Amino acid sequence: MPTARVLIALGLALRLFVALARTDRHWHDEHYQTLEPAYFLVHGYGVLSWEWLRGFRSWALPLAHAPLIALASALGAKGLAASAIARCAYALADVWVLQRWVAFVVARSPFEDERRRETARTAALAAMMLSPTLCLWGVSTLQDHLATLLLYAALPTAWRLVDDPRAARWFAAGALLAAPALAKLQVALFTAPVALALLYAHRGRARARDAIALCAGALSVALGSALLDLGTIGSFGASTVNQLLHGEALSRSYGTSPPWRYLTALPALIGVELTAIAIALAALSLGRARVGRSQLDPTRVLAPGAVLFVLGLSAIPHKEPRFILPVIPLVIVALFNDRACRSIERVPARVAPFALCLVAVYAFASVRVERIELSDSDVARLEESVRRRALAARAPRVTLCLLGQHWSQMRGSLGVSAPVRYEDALAYDRVEDALARCDFAVVRASHQAAFDRANAAHQWRATGEHQSGCALWVRAR
């Protein structure tokens, strides 16, 4: 398939371009929830936010990223270079999973002829590979993106496994379908109905035995997660229990939205261009409705899980568009059905190469490349000042306090200095509590007033060193 190879190559090039050129962090949770705790696991120091100090998250996510950080360290990469290695790995994984997913679904969807099936594969692959917004998501180290990759990597394999009557295969399928919930617990709302749909679709089997095997596979993953919590947090299943009991209340502090928020956020999630395509194809499909051949269509089997997932997240007051990222690959493939492709085929074939060139140029031109507020060199200067002062005071190791909302969005690197231990003030209820543990403090301008109130007793003095809206302070001796 020459066209498919070209699309995959362009999609990979776009994602690698973003991974290497976009040096900001698209979401600060990339830093707090994945890369920085993974760096902590590998090196024993780094910033740990409140989620890790209170046992609110499973260490499964940082563990998954620790090999990437270890690889970066082995190559001598740190700071932004370490982030770039992780993002390049995600770019490769994103392209591999999505092209495999498109091929799997289109091969099993009902089409009147093979030419129309190829049209659907090419169009869906182009949408997946060349959407600028999906390329930005495609390199992120967010838990939502990892859960999406695990889900769509697992589905084709699980589908094939349950074609085998052996119980061991159903056990493996249950484990595969449960694995994405390790990255994001709410994805269980998606995968549980999928498991039931697969069980129902195979009517000629011993359903009771298969159901037991499916549940046993899923429970084995849940047990592994609970044991990991026991070993890392000190309590069996602590992260899951904490999220179920306290997750909604804590999320409200980060803002709330109405139930229909995810519908209105669609352009921000998949881009204006894909939103327009979705509306157009939906209109074409509805206008030319025709029943396809009787076949086990993957999009119909997976649709109940996707709907339940979106409805479940819509009931939670705090909403961000990225939370429903796991349903987007399914939605895009479902758009290019037999009815929609019948209309697409009316476009003259000679137009396709020119259209592909235009879309590729548009994609490369539209990917935003932004720098972080505090660059890698700015961080290095501030940390070098801390090291220099620590050496002068003959202190073997010092603690640096970070004051500023979303520090990771302005901090250009991962724990770049071994002698320095970081304390994130966001992990404490009061700034005073964080400062009491520190020798130095980097204070963002937006948090200077809070620092001044905490410094009422004049225990801290300014060093006169500033970088990108941040000031360095040292505890008075």
PADO-969227 format. One record per residue (C-alpha): x, y, z. Coordinates in steps of 0.25 Angstrom, whole numbers, plus 5000, padded with zeros to 4 digits. Example, Ala and Ser with C-alpha at 12.3 -4.5 7.8 and 13.67 -1.06 7.14 Angstrom:
# residues 2
SITE     px     py     pz
SITE   5049   4982   5031
SITE   5055   4996   5029
# end
This chain:
# residues 477
SITE     px     py     pz
SITE   5000   5000   5000
SITE   5009   5012   4995
SITE   4999   5022   5000
SITE   4998   5016   5014
SITE   5013   5016   5015
SITE   5014   5031   5011
SITE   5003   5035   5021
SITE   5010   5027   5032
SITE   5023   5033   5028
SITE   5017   5047   5028
SITE   5010   5045   5042
SITE   5023   5040   5048
SITE   5031   5052   5043
SITE   5020   5061   5048
SITE   5021   5055   5062
SITE   5036   5055   5063
SITE   5036   5069   5058
SITE   5027   5073   5070
SITE   5034   5064   5080
SITE   5048   5071   5076
SITE   5043   5085   5073
SITE   5032   5087   5083
SITE   5039   5090   5096
SITE   5028   5094   5105
SITE   5019   5084   5113
SITE   5005   5084   5106
SITE   5000   5080   5120
SITE   5007   5082   5133
SITE   5002   5068   5137
SITE   5012   5062   5127
SITE   5022   5067   5137
SITE   5016   5064   5151
SITE   5009   5051   5147
SITE   5019   5044   5138
SITE   5033   5049   5135
SITE   5037   5055   5148
SITE   5033   5044   5157
SITE   5039   5034   5147
SITE   5052   5043   5148
SITE   5051   5041   5164
SITE   5050   5026   5162
SITE   5062   5025   5154
SITE   5071   5035   5161
SITE   5065   5037   5175
SITE   5062   5052   5174
SITE   5053   5061   5167
SITE   5039   5068   5169
SITE   5028   5060   5175
SITE   5015   5067   5175
SITE   5004   5065   5186
SITE   4998   5053   5178
SITE   5010   5044   5181
SITE   5012   5049   5196
SITE   4997   5046   5199
SITE   4997   5033   5192
SITE   4986   5038   5182
SITE   4993   5032   5169
SITE   4998   5018   5166
SITE   5013   5017   5163
SITE   5010   5009   5151
SITE   5010   5021   5142
SITE   5024   5026   5146
SITE   5029   5011   5145
SITE   5025   5011   5131
SITE   5033   5023   5128
SITE   5045   5020   5136
SITE   5052   5011   5125
SITE   5051   5024   5116
SITE   5058   5033   5127
SITE   5068   5022   5129
SITE   5071   5021   5115
SITE   5072   5036   5114
SITE   5082   5036   5126
SITE   5090   5025   5119
SITE   5091   5034   5107
SITE   5096   5046   5116
SITE   5083   5053   5113
SITE   5076   5062   5123
SITE   5066   5073   5124
SITE   5059   5076   5111
SITE   5067   5065   5104
SITE   5061   5054   5114
SITE   5047   5060   5111
SITE   5050   5059   5096
SITE   5054   5044   5097
SITE   5041   5041   5104
SITE   5033   5049   5094
SITE   5040   5042   5082
SITE   5037   5029   5088
SITE   5022   5033   5089
SITE   5022   5038   5075
SITE   5027   5024   5070
SITE   5016   5017   5078
SITE   5005   5026   5074
SITE   5008   5024   5059
SITE   5009   5009   5061
SITE   4996   5007   5069
SITE   4988   5016   5061
SITE   4991   5010   5047
SITE   4989   4996   5053
SITE   4976   5000   5059
SITE   4971   5006   5045
SITE   4975   4994   5038
SITE   4968   4985   5048
SITE   4955   4992   5048
SITE   4954   4995   5033
SITE   4957   4980   5030
SITE   4945   4975   5039
SITE   4935   4986   5035
SITE   4924   4984   5025
SITE   4927   4990   5011
SITE   4920   4987   4998
SITE   4933   4985   4991
SITE   4948   4985   4993
SITE   4951   4998   4986
SITE   4942   5005   4996
SITE   4949   4998   5008
SITE   4962   5003   5003
SITE   4956   5017   5002
SITE   4952   5016   5016
SITE   4966   5012   5021
SITE   4973   5023   5013
SITE   4964   5034   5018
SITE   4963   5029   5032
SITE   4979   5028   5033
SITE   4980   5041   5027
SITE   4971   5047   5037
SITE   4979   5040   5048
SITE   4993   5043   5043
SITE   4992   5058   5038
SITE   4983   5065   5048
SITE   4991   5076   5054
SITE   4984   5075   5067
SITE   4985   5059   5068
SITE   5000   5061   5065
SITE   5001   5070   5078
SITE   4994   5059   5086
SITE   5002   5048   5079
SITE   5015   5052   5086
SITE   5009   5055   5100
SITE   5013   5047   5112
SITE   5000   5049   5119
SITE   4992   5038   5125
SITE   4981   5040   5116
SITE   4990   5038   5104
SITE   4996   5025   5110
SITE   4983   5020   5113
SITE   4978   5022   5099
SITE   4990   5015   5093
SITE   4989   5003   5103
SITE   4974   5002   5099
SITE   4976   5002   5084
SITE   4988   4993   5084
SITE   4980   4983   5093
SITE   4967   4983   5085
SITE   4972   4976   5072
SITE   4979   4966   5080
SITE   4968   4963   5090
SITE   4958   4962   5078
SITE   4967   4951   5072
SITE   4969   4944   5085
SITE   4954   4942   5088
SITE   4953   4935   5074
SITE   4960   4923   5081
SITE   4952   4914   5090
SITE   4962   4912   5100
SITE   4960   4919   5114
SITE   4974   4923   5115
SITE   4972   4932   5103
SITE   4960   4939   5109
SITE   4968   4941   5122
SITE   4979   4948   5114
SITE   4968   4956   5107
SITE   4962   4961   5120
SITE   4976   4965   5125
SITE   4979   4973   5113
SITE   4966   4980   5114
SITE   4968   4983   5128
SITE   4982   4989   5126
SITE   4978   5003   5121
SITE   4971   5005   5134
SITE   4985   5005   5141
SITE   4988   5018   5133
SITE   4974   5024   5135
SITE   4964   5017   5144
SITE   4952   5023   5137
SITE   4956   5015   5125
SITE   4950   5003   5132
SITE   4936   5009   5128
SITE   4940   5007   5113
SITE   4946   4994   5114
SITE   4936   4987   5123
SITE   4925   4988   5113
SITE   4934   4984   5102
SITE   4938   4971   5109
SITE   4923   4968   5111
SITE   4920   4971   5096
SITE   4931   4961   5092
SITE   4925   4951   5101
SITE   4911   4953   5095
SITE   4916   4952   5081
SITE   4922   4938   5082
SITE   4908   4931   5085
SITE   4913   4917   5082
SITE   4923   4917   5093
SITE   4923   4913   5108
SITE   4919   4926   5112
SITE   4920   4924   5127
SITE   4934   4918   5126
SITE   4938   4930   5117
SITE   4932   4940   5126
SITE   4940   4934   5138
SITE   4953   4934   5130
SITE   4951   4949   5125
SITE   4948   4953   5139
SITE   4960   4946   5145
SITE   4969   4953   5135
SITE   4964   4966   5139
SITE   4965   4963   5153
SITE   4979   4959   5152
SITE   4983   4973   5147
SITE   4975   4979   5158
SITE   4982   4970   5168
SITE   4995   4974   5162
SITE   4992   4989   5164
SITE   4987   4987   5178
SITE   5000   4980   5182
SITE   5008   4991   5175
SITE   5001   5001   5184
SITE   5004   4992   5196
SITE   5019   4992   5193
SITE   5020   5007   5189
SITE   5009   5014   5197
SITE   5008   5004   5209
SITE   4993   5001   5207
SITE   4987   4990   5198
SITE   4980   4997   5187
SITE   4981   5011   5193
SITE   4982   5019   5180
SITE   4969   5013   5175
SITE   4962   5015   5188
SITE   4966   5029   5189
SITE   4962   5033   5175
SITE   4948   5026   5177
SITE   4946   5033   5190
SITE   4953   5046   5189
SITE   4955   5048   5174
SITE   4943   5056   5170
SITE   4943   5065   5182
SITE   4958   5069   5179
SITE   4956   5071   5165
SITE   4945   5081   5167
SITE   4956   5091   5172
SITE   4962   5091   5158
SITE   4949   5096   5152
SITE   4935   5090   5148
SITE   4928   5090   5135
SITE   4913   5086   5131
SITE   4910   5072   5126
SITE   4911   5076   5111
SITE   4925   5082   5112
SITE   4931   5070   5104
SITE   4922   5073   5092
SITE   4926   5087   5091
SITE   4941   5084   5094
SITE   4942   5075   5081
SITE   4949   5085   5073
SITE   4960   5087   5084
SITE   4961   5072   5085
SITE   4962   5068   5070
SITE   4964   5081   5063
SITE   4955   5090   5055
SITE   4958   5083   5042
SITE   4954   5069   5047
SITE   4942   5074   5054
SITE   4937   5080   5040
SITE   4940   5067   5034
SITE   4932   5059   5044
SITE   4920   5068   5042
SITE   4921   5067   5027
SITE   4923   5052   5027
SITE   4911   5050   5037
SITE   4902   5058   5028
SITE   4906   5049   5016
SITE   4904   5036   5024
SITE   4890   5040   5029
SITE   4886   5045   5015
SITE   4890   5032   5008
SITE   4886   5021   5019
SITE   4887   5007   5015
SITE   4889   4994   5023
SITE   4902   4987   5021
SITE   4905   4973   5021
SITE   4903   4965   5033
SITE   4916   4965   5040
SITE   4922   4967   5054
SITE   4926   4982   5052
SITE   4936   4986   5062
SITE   4931   5000   5063
SITE   4917   4995   5067
SITE   4923   4985   5077
SITE   4932   4997   5084
SITE   4921   5008   5083
SITE   4914   5004   5096
SITE   4927   5005   5104
SITE   4930   5018   5097
SITE   4917   5024   5101
SITE   4917   5019   5115
SITE   4931   5025   5116
SITE   4927   5039   5112
SITE   4914   5039   5120
SITE   4922   5035   5132
SITE   4932   5046   5131
SITE   4921   5056   5127
SITE   4915   5053   5141
SITE   4928   5057   5148
SITE   4928   5073   5150
SITE   4943   5075   5146
SITE   4945   5073   5131
SITE   4956   5075   5122
SITE   4956   5072   5107
SITE   4967   5062   5108
SITE   4960   5053   5118
SITE   4952   5047   5106
SITE   4964   5045   5097
SITE   4962   5030   5098
SITE   4949   5030   5089
SITE   4955   5039   5078
SITE   4961   5028   5070
SITE   4948   5020   5070
SITE   4940   5032   5066
SITE   4950   5036   5054
SITE   4949   5021   5048
SITE   4934   5021   5050
SITE   4933   5033   5041
SITE   4938   5026   5029
SITE   4927   5016   5027
SITE   4922   5010   5014
SITE   4912   5021   5012
SITE   4922   5032   5014
SITE   4932   5026   5005
SITE   4922   5025   4994
SITE   4922   5040   4994
SITE   4937   5041   4995
SITE   4939   5033   4983
SITE   4932   5043   4974
SITE   4944   5052   4975
SITE   4953   5050   4963
SITE   4965   5041   4966
SITE   4975   5051   4960
SITE   4971   5061   4971
SITE   4976   5052   4982
SITE   4991   5054   4980
SITE   4989   5069   4981
SITE   4980   5068   4992
SITE   4990   5060   5000
SITE   5001   5070   4998
SITE   4992   5082   5002
SITE   4988   5074   5015
SITE   5002   5071   5018
SITE   5007   5085   5016
SITE   4995   5090   5025
SITE   4998   5080   5036
SITE   5013   5084   5037
SITE   5010   5099   5036
SITE   4999   5098   5047
SITE   5006   5090   5058
SITE   5009   5100   5068
SITE   5023   5101   5073
SITE   5025   5108   5086
SITE   5036   5110   5096
SITE   5034   5109   5111
SITE   5034   5122   5120
SITE   5046   5118   5127
SITE   5056   5112   5118
SITE   5066   5100   5120
SITE   5078   5110   5121
SITE   5070   5119   5131
SITE   5068   5107   5140
SITE   5082   5103   5139
SITE   5086   5117   5144
SITE   5077   5117   5156
SITE   5082   5103   5160
SITE   5096   5107   5158
SITE   5095   5118   5167
SITE   5089   5109   5178
SITE   5100   5099   5176
SITE   5111   5110   5177
SITE   5105   5115   5190
SITE   5104   5101   5195
SITE   5118   5098   5192
SITE   5122   5111   5199
SITE   5114   5107   5211
SITE   5120   5093   5210
SITE   5106   5087   5210
SITE   5106   5073   5204
SITE   5092   5074   5200
SITE   5082   5086   5200
SITE   5067   5087   5198
SITE   5061   5096   5188
SITE   5046   5100   5189
SITE   5038   5104   5177
SITE   5027   5114   5178
SITE   5018   5116   5166
SITE   5005   5110   5160
SITE   5008   5100   5149
SITE   5023   5101   5152
SITE   5026   5090   5141
SITE   5021   5099   5131
SITE   5032   5109   5133
SITE   5043   5099   5138
SITE   5051   5094   5126
SITE   5057   5081   5131
SITE   5055   5069   5139
SITE   5063   5069   5153
SITE   5076   5073   5146
SITE   5085   5075   5159
SITE   5088   5063   5168
SITE   5092   5071   5180
SITE   5078   5078   5180
SITE   5066   5073   5186
SITE   5053   5079   5181
SITE   5040   5082   5189
SITE   5028   5087   5182
SITE   5020   5097   5191
SITE   5007   5092   5184
SITE   5009   5079   5192
SITE   5006   5087   5205
SITE   4994   5094   5210
SITE   5002   5106   5215
SITE   5014   5112   5208
SITE   5021   5113   5222
SITE   5021   5098   5223
SITE   5028   5096   5210
SITE   5038   5107   5213
SITE   5041   5101   5227
SITE   5048   5089   5220
SITE   5056   5097   5210
SITE   5070   5105   5209
SITE   5067   5112   5196
SITE   5054   5117   5189
SITE   5051   5120   5175
SITE   5039   5129   5175
SITE   5030   5132   5163
SITE   5025   5147   5162
SITE   5011   5143   5163
SITE   5014   5136   5176
SITE   5023   5147   5182
SITE   5012   5153   5191
SITE   5009   5139   5197
SITE   5024   5138   5199
SITE   5025   5151   5206
SITE   5014   5148   5216
SITE   5021   5135   5219
SITE   5034   5143   5221
SITE   5028   5153   5231
SITE   5039   5149   5241
SITE   5050   5152   5231
SITE   5056   5138   5231
SITE   5059   5139   5216
SITE   5067   5149   5208
SITE   5067   5152   5194
SITE   5080   5148   5186
SITE   5077   5158   5175
SITE   5077   5147   5164
SITE   5065   5147   5155
SITE   5062   5139   5142
SITE   5049   5140   5134
SITE   5040   5145   5145
SITE   5046   5137   5156
SITE   5054   5141   5168
SITE   5064   5133   5176
SITE   5064   5134   5191
SITE   5072   5128   5202
SITE   5069   5125   5217
SITE   5076   5135   5226
SITE   5086   5129   5235
# end
